[in-house]
Amino acid sequence: MNWRKSTHSLDNDCVEAAPAPAAVVVRDSADPDGPRLRVGARGWRTLLERARTGALDPRR
């Protein structure tokens, strides 16, 4: 899989994502052999959009 990590993460551990057919697979970069979460493409787009707009900010 072609795993990608946000450029905002610097050298810190964070979430990595890789494309899969009609989905995105997500894992913890600190545990690359650990559990993975498969998210449907529509759900992934919704998550990213909400993150971009600040809708996931708990201080909001």
N, CA, C and O atoms as CSV, one atom per row, in Angstrom:
chain,resi,resn,atom,element,x,y,z
A,1,MET,N,N,0.842,-1.182,0.000
A,1,MET,CA,C,0.000,0.000,0.000
A,1,MET,C,C,0.886,1.243,0.000
A,1,MET,O,O,2.013,1.227,0.496
A,2,ASN,N,N,0.359,2.292,-0.555
A,2,ASN,CA,C,1.075,3.557,-0.619
A,2,ASN,C,C,0.618,4.450,0.538
A,2,ASN,O,O,-0.316,5.237,0.378
A,3,TRP,N,N,1.265,4.335,1.696
A,3,TRP,CA,C,0.863,5.069,2.893
A,3,TRP,C,C,1.336,6.506,2.830
A,3,TRP,O,O,2.449,6.790,2.387
A,4,ARG,N,N,0.465,7.424,3.286
A,4,ARG,CA,C,0.803,8.857,3.319
A,4,ARG,C,C,0.510,9.398,4.702
A,4,ARG,O,O,-0.458,9.003,5.352
A,5,LYS,N,N,1.364,10.311,5.140
A,5,LYS,CA,C,1.197,10.965,6.431
A,5,LYS,C,C,1.158,12.468,6.184
A,5,LYS,O,O,1.850,12.968,5.297
A,6,SER,N,N,0.370,13.178,6.945
A,6,SER,CA,C,0.252,14.623,6.796
A,6,SER,C,C,1.609,15.299,6.959
A,6,SER,O,O,2.409,14.906,7.808
A,7,THR,N,N,1.858,16.299,6.154
A,7,THR,CA,C,3.092,17.074,6.299
A,7,THR,C,C,3.077,17.891,7.587
A,7,THR,O,O,4.126,18.363,8.026
A,8,HIS,N,N,1.925,18.064,8.190
A,8,HIS,CA,C,1.812,18.790,9.452
A,8,HIS,C,C,2.290,17.965,10.640
A,8,HIS,O,O,2.462,18.499,11.735
A,9,SER,N,N,2.505,16.680,10.434
A,9,SER,CA,C,2.864,15.811,11.552
A,9,SER,C,C,4.335,15.912,11.934
A,9,SER,O,O,4.721,15.469,13.016
A,10,LEU,N,N,5.160,16.484,11.070
A,10,LEU,CA,C,6.608,16.562,11.289
A,10,LEU,C,C,7.129,15.157,11.573
A,10,LEU,O,O,6.859,14.235,10.803
A,11,ASP,N,N,7.871,14.979,12.668
A,11,ASP,CA,C,8.396,13.654,12.989
A,11,ASP,C,C,7.541,12.938,14.016
A,11,ASP,O,O,7.895,11.850,14.469
A,12,ASN,N,N,6.429,13.531,14.385
A,12,ASN,CA,C,5.553,12.923,15.386
A,12,ASN,C,C,4.776,11.762,14.791
A,12,ASN,O,O,4.526,11.710,13.587
A,13,ASP,N,N,4.401,10.836,15.657
A,13,ASP,CA,C,3.538,9.744,15.228
A,13,ASP,C,C,2.147,10.301,14.978
A,13,ASP,O,O,1.685,11.196,15.686
A,14,CYS,N,N,1.501,9.772,13.984
A,14,CYS,CA,C,0.147,10.223,13.680
A,14,CYS,C,C,-0.553,9.175,12.842
A,14,CYS,O,O,-0.119,8.025,12.773
A,15,VAL,N,N,-1.609,9.570,12.225
A,15,VAL,CA,C,-2.383,8.679,11.375
A,15,VAL,C,C,-1.804,8.694,9.968
A,15,VAL,O,O,-1.427,9.746,9.451
A,16,GLU,N,N,-1.736,7.522,9.356
A,16,GLU,CA,C,-1.351,7.400,7.959
A,16,GLU,C,C,-2.547,6.842,7.198
A,16,GLU,O,O,-3.355,6.096,7.750
A,17,ALA,N,N,-2.649,7.208,5.938
A,17,ALA,CA,C,-3.755,6.744,5.114
A,17,ALA,C,C,-3.226,6.222,3.788
A,17,ALA,O,O,-2.213,6.698,3.275
A,18,ALA,N,N,-3.925,5.238,3.244
A,18,ALA,CA,C,-3.573,4.670,1.940
A,18,ALA,C,C,-4.856,4.408,1.165
A,18,ALA,O,O,-5.854,3.970,1.737
A,19,PRO,N,N,-4.829,4.675,-0.133
A,19,PRO,CA,C,-6.020,4.407,-0.938
A,19,PRO,C,C,-6.254,2.911,-1.112
A,19,PRO,O,O,-5.311,2.125,-1.197
A,20,ALA,N,N,-7.507,2.540,-1.162
A,20,ALA,CA,C,-7.935,1.171,-1.442
A,20,ALA,C,C,-9.155,1.280,-2.350
A,20,ALA,O,O,-9.753,2.354,-2.430
A,21,PRO,N,N,-9.537,0.229,-3.022
A,21,PRO,CA,C,-10.713,0.308,-3.900
A,21,PRO,C,C,-11.951,0.812,-3.145
A,21,PRO,O,O,-12.405,0.188,-2.185
A,22,ALA,N,N,-12.478,1.937,-3.592
A,22,ALA,CA,C,-13.688,2.563,-3.029
A,22,ALA,C,C,-13.568,2.874,-1.545
A,22,ALA,O,O,-14.583,2.984,-0.858
A,23,ALA,N,N,-12.345,3.017,-1.036
A,23,ALA,CA,C,-12.160,3.276,0.391
A,23,ALA,C,C,-10.773,3.854,0.645
A,23,ALA,O,O,-9.965,4.021,-0.269
A,24,VAL,N,N,-10.530,4.151,1.912
A,24,VAL,CA,C,-9.218,4.568,2.400
A,24,VAL,C,C,-8.932,3.717,3.636
A,24,VAL,O,O,-9.817,3.493,4.462
A,25,VAL,N,N,-7.699,3.249,3.755
A,25,VAL,CA,C,-7.293,2.464,4.911
A,25,VAL,C,C,-6.433,3.368,5.795
A,25,VAL,O,O,-5.547,4.069,5.307
A,26,VAL,N,N,-6.705,3.340,7.095
A,26,VAL,CA,C,-6.037,4.235,8.044
A,26,VAL,C,C,-5.331,3.391,9.104
A,26,VAL,O,O,-5.854,2.363,9.535
A,27,ARG,N,N,-4.141,3.830,9.523
A,27,ARG,CA,C,-3.397,3.142,10.573
A,27,ARG,C,C,-2.625,4.154,11.409
A,27,ARG,O,O,-2.469,5.309,11.013
A,28,ASP,N,N,-2.151,3.719,12.552
A,28,ASP,CA,C,-1.310,4.517,13.439
A,28,ASP,C,C,0.128,4.370,12.962
A,28,ASP,O,O,0.636,3.252,12.877
A,29,SER,N,N,0.792,5.477,12.651
A,29,SER,CA,C,2.152,5.397,12.136
A,29,SER,C,C,3.125,4.810,13.159
A,29,SER,O,O,4.168,4.282,12.773
A,30,ALA,N,N,2.808,4.889,14.450
A,30,ALA,CA,C,3.669,4.325,15.482
A,30,ALA,C,C,3.544,2.806,15.554
A,30,ALA,O,O,4.385,2.143,16.162
A,31,ASP,N,N,2.498,2.250,14.936
A,31,ASP,CA,C,2.250,0.810,14.980
A,31,ASP,C,C,1.839,0.328,13.586
A,31,ASP,O,O,0.693,-0.073,13.385
A,32,PRO,N,N,2.763,0.364,12.626
A,32,PRO,CA,C,2.395,0.043,11.244
A,32,PRO,C,C,1.882,-1.376,11.034
A,32,PRO,O,O,1.210,-1.644,10.038
A,33,ASP,N,N,2.184,-2.279,11.945
A,33,ASP,CA,C,1.679,-3.649,11.832
A,33,ASP,C,C,0.420,-3.871,12.659
A,33,ASP,O,O,-0.113,-4.979,12.701
A,34,GLY,N,N,-0.048,-2.830,13.307
A,34,GLY,CA,C,-1.222,-2.925,14.166
A,34,GLY,C,C,-2.519,-2.871,13.385
A,34,GLY,O,O,-2.530,-3.036,12.165
A,35,PRO,N,N,-3.611,-2.639,14.095
A,35,PRO,CA,C,-4.931,-2.626,13.458
A,35,PRO,C,C,-5.068,-1.509,12.423
A,35,PRO,O,O,-4.407,-0.473,12.496
A,36,ARG,N,N,-5.928,-1.757,11.483
A,36,ARG,CA,C,-6.207,-0.784,10.421
A,36,ARG,C,C,-7.715,-0.578,10.341
A,36,ARG,O,O,-8.501,-1.479,10.635
A,37,LEU,N,N,-8.084,0.595,9.947
A,37,LEU,CA,C,-9.492,0.954,9.807
A,37,LEU,C,C,-9.768,1.248,8.337
A,37,LEU,O,O,-9.072,2.054,7.720
A,38,ARG,N,N,-10.767,0.606,7.789
A,38,ARG,CA,C,-11.166,0.850,6.395
A,38,ARG,C,C,-12.373,1.781,6.408
A,38,ARG,O,O,-13.393,1.485,7.031
A,39,VAL,N,N,-12.245,2.904,5.715
A,39,VAL,CA,C,-13.290,3.924,5.668
A,39,VAL,C,C,-13.746,4.069,4.219
A,39,VAL,O,O,-12.923,4.200,3.312
A,40,GLY,N,N,-15.040,4.046,4.010
A,40,GLY,CA,C,-15.570,4.241,2.666
A,40,GLY,C,C,-15.171,5.605,2.110
A,40,GLY,O,O,-14.947,6.551,2.865
A,41,ALA,N,N,-15.085,5.696,0.800
A,41,ALA,CA,C,-14.647,6.930,0.159
A,41,ALA,C,C,-15.512,8.124,0.551
A,41,ALA,O,O,-14.988,9.209,0.805
A,42,ARG,N,N,-16.805,7.938,0.602
A,42,ARG,CA,C,-17.709,9.049,0.964
A,42,ARG,C,C,-17.469,9.492,2.413
A,42,ARG,O,O,-17.413,10.689,2.695
A,43,GLY,N,N,-17.330,8.539,3.318
A,43,GLY,CA,C,-17.047,8.867,4.715
A,43,GLY,C,C,-15.724,9.586,4.876
A,43,GLY,O,O,-15.617,10.516,5.676
A,44,TRP,N,N,-14.705,9.166,4.120
A,44,TRP,CA,C,-13.390,9.810,4.181
A,44,TRP,C,C,-13.482,11.259,3.700
A,44,TRP,O,O,-12.924,12.160,4.326
A,45,ARG,N,N,-14.185,11.479,2.589
A,45,ARG,CA,C,-14.346,12.858,2.088
A,45,ARG,C,C,-15.069,13.722,3.117
A,45,ARG,O,O,-14.697,14.877,3.327
A,46,THR,N,N,-16.090,13.179,3.754
A,46,THR,CA,C,-16.830,13.918,4.778
A,46,THR,C,C,-15.934,14.256,5.956
A,46,THR,O,O,-15.961,15.383,6.450
A,47,LEU,N,N,-15.142,13.296,6.413
A,47,LEU,CA,C,-14.210,13.536,7.515
A,47,LEU,C,C,-13.232,14.650,7.176
A,47,LEU,O,O,-13.022,15.556,7.983
A,48,LEU,N,N,-12.636,14.595,5.999
A,48,LEU,CA,C,-11.676,15.626,5.607
A,48,LEU,C,C,-12.325,17.001,5.508
A,48,LEU,O,O,-11.751,17.995,5.951
A,49,GLU,N,N,-13.507,17.056,4.933
A,49,GLU,CA,C,-14.212,18.334,4.809
A,49,GLU,C,C,-14.522,18.922,6.186
A,49,GLU,O,O,-14.329,20.117,6.410
A,50,ARG,N,N,-14.994,18.096,7.095
A,50,ARG,CA,C,-15.306,18.573,8.443
A,50,ARG,C,C,-14.036,19.024,9.174
A,50,ARG,O,O,-14.066,19.991,9.935
A,51,ALA,N,N,-12.938,18.330,8.944
A,51,ALA,CA,C,-11.671,18.726,9.557
A,51,ALA,C,C,-11.206,20.084,8.994
A,51,ALA,O,O,-10.745,20.950,9.737
A,52,ARG,N,N,-11.336,20.247,7.686
A,52,ARG,CA,C,-10.915,21.514,7.047
A,52,ARG,C,C,-11.736,22.712,7.545
A,52,ARG,O,O,-11.197,23.806,7.712
A,53,THR,N,N,-13.015,22.509,7.778
A,53,THR,CA,C,-13.881,23.618,8.183
A,53,THR,C,C,-13.873,23.859,9.691
A,53,THR,O,O,-14.483,24.812,10.175
A,54,GLY,N,N,-13.177,22.989,10.434
A,54,GLY,CA,C,-13.123,23.162,11.889
A,54,GLY,C,C,-14.286,22.534,12.619
A,54,GLY,O,O,-14.407,22.698,13.833
A,55,ALA,N,N,-15.151,21.816,11.913
A,55,ALA,CA,C,-16.332,21.229,12.539
A,55,ALA,C,C,-15.972,20.160,13.571
A,55,ALA,O,O,-16.812,19.806,14.398
A,56,LEU,N,N,-14.755,19.643,13.544
A,56,LEU,CA,C,-14.337,18.621,14.511
A,56,LEU,C,C,-13.603,19.214,15.707
A,56,LEU,O,O,-13.199,18.479,16.609
A,57,ASP,N,N,-13.428,20.518,15.727
A,57,ASP,CA,C,-12.720,21.183,16.820
A,57,ASP,C,C,-13.587,21.144,18.073
A,57,ASP,O,O,-14.682,21.707,18.078
A,58,PRO,N,N,-13.119,20.488,19.138
A,58,PRO,CA,C,-13.946,20.380,20.352
A,58,PRO,C,C,-14.170,21.724,21.049
A,58,PRO,O,O,-15.061,21.841,21.890
A,59,ARG,N,N,-13.379,22.727,20.712
A,59,ARG,CA,C,-13.554,24.053,21.333
A,59,ARG,C,C,-14.638,24.869,20.669
A,59,ARG,O,O,-14.984,25.954,21.138
A,60,ARG,N,N,-15.174,24.356,19.584
A,60,ARG,CA,C,-16.201,25.068,18.820
A,60,ARG,C,C,-17.545,24.953,19.437
A,60,ARG,O,O,-18.515,25.499,18.910
